[in-house]
Amino acid sequence: MCKNIALLIFSFFSLYNLNTQSTSFKQQLDSIQELRHLSRNENLNLETRIMHAKEASELSHKMGVDSIILNSDMKLAYIFSNHKKYGKDSKKLYYKNLKLALKLKDTVSEAYANFHLGYYYQVHRNINDSAYYHYNVSLKLFKNSNSIKDDEKIRIISIIYLNVGNLQKNGNDYIGSQASVIKGIDLLKSVPDRMDNIDTLGALYELLGVSLKQLKLYDEALIYHQKSLEFKNKLPDNYIDKLYSKINIAELYKEKGDYNKALSIYNTLLKDSLLFEKDLLSYADVINNMAYGMYLSGDKNYDKIDALFTEAYKIGDSLDAPYEIAAGGNDMATFYHATGENEKARYYADRSYKIAKRIKNNFEVQRSLLLLSKLTPGDSGKAYLYEHIRLNDSLIHAERSNRNKFARLQFETDEYIEKSERLNAQNILISVIAGILILVMGLLYIIKSQRAKNKSLIYEQAQQESNQEIYNLMLGQQEKLEEGRLRERQRISEELHDGIMSQLFGVRMGMGFLELEGDTNTMDQYKQLTRELQALEEGIRNISHELKDSLLPPRIDFLSLLESYLKKQGEVGRFNYEINDTEDCSLDSLDNNKKVTVYRIVQEAVQNVIKHAKAKTVTIAFTEHEDILQITITDDGTGFNPKTKPKGIGLRNIESRVLKHQGGFEIISKPGQGTTLIISIPVT
């Protein structure tokens, strides 16, 4: 009963503990999700969003669940990646995320981490090789992923093609850039026109137009820039992007020689009062391009052209815009050279050369060198021309090299991914084989354990049968002893009654027939002796009857066996013994296996008393409480210190026998104060 109650209480607290842990886990997860949500709220300032993202990351790390950690750290790294001041933080965290994603075999997170690392190297570091590598790894992973919805997969892959196309364009691989852009456009045509897809399509068509312009395919470039503007017009609040497209279209008309069309677009843009307020640098570009267009168209209003150039240049200078200063300076140098103001032309060309070289804009460097070669007399002018030729040759070589490099990087990326997939397949195969081996070994172990268990059960069964047989033999031996004693008592009774008593009766009767003479004193003595013989005869008769009357069936029980054993051993060891058992303790209710165990325990304890304790008295007490039989064996011998003296074979045997019945065993002893053994054994 008590065991059932204890089990019920334990189960209750276990379930309560599990429920508490589950509730705590859910609360922590809810807190993390709320913090992530706040970190994505663009209405909050950057530092607040980063603070919430960091809190989500810290709480995730405390929980210690890798998948939750990865999710939170990816969110934090994403916020870092969109702001230049946290560029290095985003790179460090994305590499950490990449490592964890590989460990978890989370290919989606691995793909996103590679994508953002590509973005970091492209935007923050301008390291095209590393950016191209990570974009290609990301591209392959997204293509092979089945964990992302098709629309989302197409959206992100098209953005990768856009970014790769920009890398190729910056490396002068305009043909490769076109190929990447067209792949992105074809993908987006297969999905619905969502706002984010329209935005990406506008950027893809714009990049295609830029690449075609560099290849001097102006008519085709114009078509794609106009198509880009069509998509941008579908988006609300897209003033700046639409402005850039209009400027690009005007530039294409200028390159084609259609100056009137270009100037018409510039005039339309300048009529927009928002241009100056919303984007001052673009305003400067427009008036600079308008001035250069007027010059190219043959407009002789040099004062207006000069005024427009000067205003645009001052704005670029005030905004510290190096590209606008370099490009505008070259346009002004060209104009001043044409109007004969060579000193002015040389000043602007020289400054443009230095700035363009610093920002590594080779196109403007080439323009500056060509202008300086014309504006500088003698060998110095020739030196500028030779430098222009060398730069042009190196750019042609670099363009070819870049095309080969991008192809090589793509090949190496494909090879790396193929190798990774092959290794993954090998790992899966190894895991499957290992799993099968573990399963087989587990089955063999189970079979072996089952056989050992069966052998153990057979042994225990045989042991129980042996114990039963031993107990029966002990009972049989005790019965034979009792039967022998009874037969001997019966023989003595019969001998007394039929032999000695009859003889005494005969003697008394014979004495009664004697005619004796004597004095009165002598006759009195004779009569007294006759009466004593009769009394003796009566006493023998009573003894004979008592012996006869006590010939009841022998009482053979467990205590009798113990008493018999203790009596013999007490004579050998010269000690007195005492057995105490309470009325509520029924030793005979024990099964024979436990009776044999108790008997053996008593044997071992008594042997220790004889060998070591030199005790004068041994007391054995049996008590029973809540189905537990307690056996207390006490002696008044020499005693010992159980902590310092190791258990002998006898005590170890007692402990082993007790443990087989899930019982308890305790030794209480001190030197000079005797020893007490307390054994507890379940009755049932």
N, C-alpha and C positions, 0 to 999 in steps of 0.2 A: 504493500500500500504506500509506504513512505517512498519507495523507489519510484513508483508511478508519479507521485506528487512532485518529487524532485525533477523527474524528466519533464513533466509538464511545465514547471517553473523555468527550467533551462531553455525549453523550446520557446516559451513566451518571450524571455529576455533576448534570445537569439534573433527571433523575428522582429522584436522591437528595435534591436541594434541595427539589423539590416535595413529596416524601414527608415530609421534615423539617418543612416549613411546615405540611403537613396535620396531622401529629402534634402540633405546637405549638398549632395552632388548636383541635384537639380537647381537648387538656389544659386550655387556658384556658377553653373552654366548659364542660368538666366542673367546673372550679373555680367558675365563676359559678353553675352550677346547684346545686352543693352549698351555696354561700353563700345562695342564694335559699331553699333548703329549710330551712336553719337559721333564716333570718329569719322563717319561718312557724311555727316551733316555739313554741307558746304556753306551754310549760313553762319557757322561758327568760324572764328579766326583759326589760322594755321596752328598756332601753339596750343590752343585748347583741343583741337582735333588730335594732335600728336600726344597730348597728355592722356586723353581717353584711350587712344590706341596702346600706349605704353602700359596703362593700368590693366587693360584686357590681356596684354602679353604677360605681365607679371603674375596676374591671377591664374592664367593658364599654366604657367611654369610651376606654380604652387600645387596645382591639381596633379601635375605629372603625367598627363595623358598626351602622348606624342601628337596624335591627330588634332587635338584642340590647340596645342602649342603651335603647330604648323599653320593652322588657319589664322590664329591671332597674329603671328609674326608676319605672315604674308600681307595682312591688312596694314600693319605698321610700316612694312617696307614699301608698300604701294604709295602711302602718303609721303614718305621720304622721297620717293623717286620723282614725284611731280614738282619738287622744289630744289633748285640748284644748290642751295646752302646745305642740304641734307643728302647730297649725291653720294658721298662716301659712306654715309650711314646705310643708305639703301643698298649699295653694292655689298657691303659686309654682311648685312642681314639676309640678302637674297642668296649669297653663297652658303650661308648657314641653313637657310630654308631648303636649298637644293640638296644639301647633304642629308637632311632629315627626310625629304621627299624620296630620295633614292633608298634610304633605309626602310621606309614604309611602303616602297613600291607604288607610290602615288604619282602616276605619270602625268596627271592633270596639273598638280602643283609643280611638278618638275618642268612641265612645258611653260607654265606661267612664269616661273623663276627665271628660266632661260630667256624668255621674251623680254622681261624687265631688265635683265643684265645686258641684253643687246641694246635696249633703249639707253641704258646708262652709258655704255661705251660710245654710242652714237651721239647723244645729245650733250652729256656732261664732259666727256673726255676726248671726243673726236678721234677715237681709235677704231678705224673702220674694220680692220681684220677681226678684232675680238667681237665687235658688234655683229659682223656678218656670220661669224661662227655660232654665236648664241642664237641668232635668229633662225639659222638653218636647223639647229638641234630642236628648237621650239617648234618649227614648222613640221618636222618629221613626227614629233610626238603628238601634235594636235591632229595631224592627218590620220595617225594610227589609233587615236583614242575613240573609244565607244562610250565614254562616260559623260560626254558633253552633247547637248542638243545640236542638231545639224545647223540650225540658224546661228547659234552662238559660235560654233566651230568655224563656219564660213566667215562670220564677221571678223574674228580674231586672225584667221589665216589671211584674209584680204588686207588687214592692217600690216601684217608681217610683210606681205608682198610690196605694200606701199613703202615701208621703211627700208626694205632691201633695195627697192628701186631707187630710193634717194641715195643710199650708199653707193650704188653703181653709177648714178649720175654724177655724184661728187668725185668719183674715181675716173670720170670721163668715159665710162663704159655705157654709152648712151643706148647701144643696141640691146645690151643685157638689161638695162633699166626698162626699156620698152617691153621686153619679154616678161619681166616680173609684173609690171603694171597691168599688162593685158590679162595675165592669169588672175589677178585680183579682180579686174572688171568682170571677167567671165563668171567668176564665182558669185559676185554680188548680184548679177543679173538673174540668178536662179532663186533668189529669196525675195520676200516682200520688201517694199520700199518703206523701211523704218527710218526715222530721223538720223540715227547714228550711221546707218548704211548709206543714206543719201550724202551725208557729210564725207564719208570715206570715198564714195564714188566721185564727188567733186574734186577731192584731193588727188585721186588717181588720174582723172582726166587732165587735171592741171599739170601733174608731173609728166604725163605723156606728151603734152604740148611743149613743155620745157625741153625735154630730150629731143624732140623733133626740131625745135628751133636751133639747138646746138648743131644738129646735122644739116641746118640750113634748108629744111623742108618746111618753109613758112606757111604754105597753103594748108598742109595737113595739120601743122601745129595750130593754126588759127581755128580750124574746125574743132579740135579737142579743147582749146581754151574756151570757145563759145559754149561747147557742151558742158564744160565744167561750170561755167556761169549759170547755165540753165538749172543745174542741180543746186547750186548755191542759192539761187532765187527761191527755191522751195523751202528754205530754212528760215525761221524767224530770227530776228536779232543777229543777223550775220553781215553787218555793215562792212567790217574790215576785210573779210574774205572776198566779198563781192568787189570791193575796191581794188584789191590786188589783181583779181581776174581782169577787171577793166583796164588797169595799167598794163598788164601783160598783153592784152589784145591791142592796145594802142602801140605798144612797142613792136609787135609783129607787123602792124601796118607800116610803121616807120622803117623796119628792116626790109619790107617789100618795096619801099620807095613810094608808098601811098601816103605822103606827108599830110595831105589835106584831111584824110580820114583820121589819121593819128591826132592831128591838131584839133579836129572837131571833138574827139573823145576827151582830150585834155581840157578843152574849154567847157565842156559839159560838166566835167568833174569839178572844175574850179568854181562853177556857179553854185555848187552845193555848199551852203554855209557851215554844214557840220564837219566838213573835211578838215578845216583848220583846227577845230576844237577836238575832234575825236582822234586824229592821227596826224600830228604836226610833221613827223618825218615823211609820211606818205605825201603830204602837201608839198614838202620840199622836193620830193622825187618828181611830182607832177610838174611843178614849175621849171625844174631843171630839164626834164625831158621835153617840155614844151619849148623852152629856149633852144635846145639842141635841134628839135624838129624844125623850128623856124629857120635856124641857120642852114640846115640841110636842104630845106625847101627853096632856099635862095632869097629869103626875106631879107631886105636891106635895112630894116629897122634895128640897126645895131645897138642903139641906146636901150631899147626895150629888152633886146636879147641879153645885153650885158647886165641890165637891172635884174632880170629874172635869174640869171646865173648867180649873181652876187647874193641875192636874197636866199636862194636855195643853199648856197655854200655856207653862208653864215648860220643858217638853221642847223645844218649838218655839223658844223663846228661846235655850236653851242650845245648840241645834244651828244657830242662826242661819238658820232656815228662813223667809224672808220671806212666802211665800205662806201657809204654815200659821199664821204669826203674824197676818197680815191677816184670813184667813178665820175663824180661831178667835176673834180679837178681835171681829169683827162678830157672831159667834154669841153671845159673852159679853155684848156690849153690848145685843143684843136681849133676852137673858134678864134682865139687870139692869134694863133699862128696864121690862120687864113686871113685875118684882118691886118696882119703885119705888126702886131704887138708882141714881138718875140720874147722880150724880157719877161712880160707877164706870162706868156705861154710856157717859158722855161721854168719859171717859179712854180706854177701849178703842176706841170708835168713832173718836176723833180720831187715835189711834196707827195704827189700821188704815187710815184715810184716807191718812195720810202715806206709810206703807209701800207700800200698793197703788198709789199714784200714782207712787212711785219705781220700782216694778217693772212699771209700765204694765199692771196688771191692772184693766181697766175695770169688770168685773163687781163686784169688791169695792169699787172706788171708788164706784160707784153705791150699793151697800148702805150704805157709810159716810156718804155725803152725805144719803141719806134718813133715816138714824138721827140724824145731827147736826141736820138740819132740825127734827126732832121734839124733840130734847133741848136745843136752844139757843133761848132765847126772843127775841122781837122781830125786828128787821131782820136780825140775824146769822143767825137760823134761816131767814128767808126767802132770804137770800143762798145758803145751802147748798141750799135747794130749787131756786132758779133755776139754780144750777150743775149740779144733778142733771138738770134738764130740758134744759139746753144739751148736756150730755154725752150724754144719751140721744138727742137729735136728731142730734148729730154721729156717734154710733155707727150710727144707722140710715142716715145718708148714706154713712158709710164702708163699711157692709155692701153697699149698692148699688154704690158705687164699686169696691169690691173685686171684686164679681161681674163688673162691666164690665172691670176691669183684667185679671183672669185670662183673660177671653174675648179681650181685646185682645192680651195677651201670647201666648196660644195662636195667635191669627191671625197675629201678627207672626213667631212661631217657624215656623209652617207656611209663611208667605211666604218667610222666609229660607231654609228648607230647600228649598222649591221652586225658589228662585232659584239656590241652590247646585247642585241637581241639574241645572238648566237650563245653568248655567255648565260643570258637569262634562261634560254631553252635548256642549256646544259645544267644550270642550277636546278631548274624544275625537274629534269630527268633524274639528277642526283637526289633531289628531295623525295621524288616518287620511289626510287630504288631504296633510299634510306628508310622511307616510311614502310615499305613492304618488309624490309629486313627487320625493322623494329617490331612490326606486327607479327612476323613469323617468330622472332625471338620472344615476344610477349606471349604468343600462343604456346610455344615450347615451355616457357617458364610456368604458365598457368597449368599446362598438362603435368609438368614435373611437380609443381606445388600440390596439384590435386592428388597425384599418386602418393606423394609424401604424406598428404593429409589422410588419404585412405589407409596408408600403412600405419599412421599414428592412431587412427580410429580402431584399426584391427588390433594394434598393440594394446590400446586402452581397453578394448573389449576383452582381449585375452587376459589383461591384468585384472580386470573386474572379475572375470571367471575364476582366475587364480586366487584372488582375494576371497571370493565366495567359497572356493574349495578349501582354502586355508581355514576360514572361519568354521566351515562345517567339520573339518578335521579336528579343530580345537574343541568344538562342541562335542564331537564324538568321543574324543579323548577324555573330556571332562565327564561325559555320561558314563563311560566305562569305569572311571575312577569312582564315581558315585555308586554305580552298580556293585563294584567290588566292596566298597565300604558297607553297603546295605546287606550284601550276602554275609559279610563277616559279622555284622551285628546280629543277623538272624541266627547264624551258627552259634554265636555266644549265648543268645537268648535261649535257644533250644538246649544248648549244653547245660546252662544253669538250671533250666526248668526240669529237663528230663534226666539230667545226670546228677549234679551236685545236690539239687534240692531233694531229689528222690533218695539219695544216699543219706542226707541229713535226716529225712523223715524216717528212713529205716533205722538209723542209729537211735533216734529219739524214741521210736516205738520199742526198739529192743531194750533200751534202757528202762522203759516203762514196765516191761515184764520182769525185770530183775527183782528178786526178793532180797532186798538188802536190809541189813540190821545195823544199827548203830545208835549212837546217842542222838539226842534231839538236835544238837547243833549240826551234826554230820548230815542228818536226814534233811534238815533245812537247806543245807548247801546243795545237796543232790537235787532237791526240787527246784532250787534257784537255777542250777545249770541246765536242768531240763527245760525250764521256761525260756532261758536265754537261747537254747538250741531252737526252740520253737520260734522265738523272735527272729533269730538268724534266718531260719527257714522262710519266715514271712518276708523278711527283707530281700532275700534272693528271689522270692516269687515276684515281689513288686518290681525289682530291677528287670527281671525277665519279661514281665508284662509291659514295662515302659519301653524296653527295646523293641518289643513286638509292635506296640501301639504307634511308635514313631517311624515305622517303615512305610512312609508315604512316597509318592513319585518324586524323583530327584528334581530340585529347582535349578535348572540350567539356564542362566542368563548371562548377559555381558559382564555385569559386575562380578559375578561368580568367577568368570575367567580371569578378570583383573585381580581379584582377591587371591586366587590360586597362584597367579604369577608373582604377586607382591610378597606373598607368604614365603615362597621358595627363595626369592631374591633377598628378602629381609634376613633370612637365615644365613645366606652367603655373605651379604654385606654387613651383617650385624647392625641393622637399623630397624626401628619400629615404623610402622606405616599406618596411615589413616585415610579412608575414602569418604568424602562427603558429597552427597548429591541431594538436591532439593526435590520436593514433590512434583514441581512443574517441569522437571528435567527428565525426559523419557529417553534413556540411552537406547532402549530396545527398539525405538521408532526409527533410529538411524538405519540407512541401507547398509548392507554388508560391506560394501566398498569403504564407506566412511568408518565403520566399526573396526575394520582391519587397520585403517590409517591411524585411528585413535590408539589402538593396541600397540602399533609399531612406535608411535610417538612416546607412549609410556615406557616401552622397552628401551628406546634410545635414552630417555631421560634417566631411567633407573640405572642403566649401564654407566652413564656419566657420573651419577652419584657414587656408585661403587668404585669407579676408576679414579675419580678426581676429588670429589667433594668431601669424602670421609664423614658423611652426615650421620647423625644419631636418629633423626626423625624425617620421614618423607610424608607430606600431605598432598593428596590429590583431590581437588574440588571440581565438581561439575555443576554449572549453572546454565540456564537457558533464558534468553530475553529476545523477544521479537524475532524468533526463528533463527537465532544465532546461539550455537553451543559454545560456551567458554570453558576451557579446561585450564585450571591453574595448578601447576606442579611446583611445590615449595619444599626446599630442604634447608637444614640449619648447618650446612657444611662450610667449607673454607671460603667459598665465593671467589669472584675475580672481577676485573675491570673490563667490561665488554668493549670499551672504546679503544683500549690499547692491545688487548689480546684478540687475535683473529679467531673466527669461529672454526671449531674443529669439524671433522667429518660428520660426527653425530648431530651437532646443531644444524649444520647445512642440510643434512638429510631431513631433519624435522621441518625446516623452512621449506624445502622442496615439496614435501608431502602436503604441507598446508596450502601452498600456492596452487597446487593442482586442483584444489577445491575452492579457489578464489577466497581463501581465508587470510587471517592475519597472524603475525608471530612477533612477540616482544620478549626481550630478555631484561630482567631487572636483577642486578647483582653488584655487590661491593665486596672487596676483600675482607674476610672475617665476619661477614653478615649474611652468609648464605646466598642462595640463588632462587629466583622465581621465574618460571616460564609461563607466559600467558598466550594461549592458543585460541583463536576464534575460527569456527567453521560453520558455514550455513547448514542448517538442519535439512532444508529441502533443496 
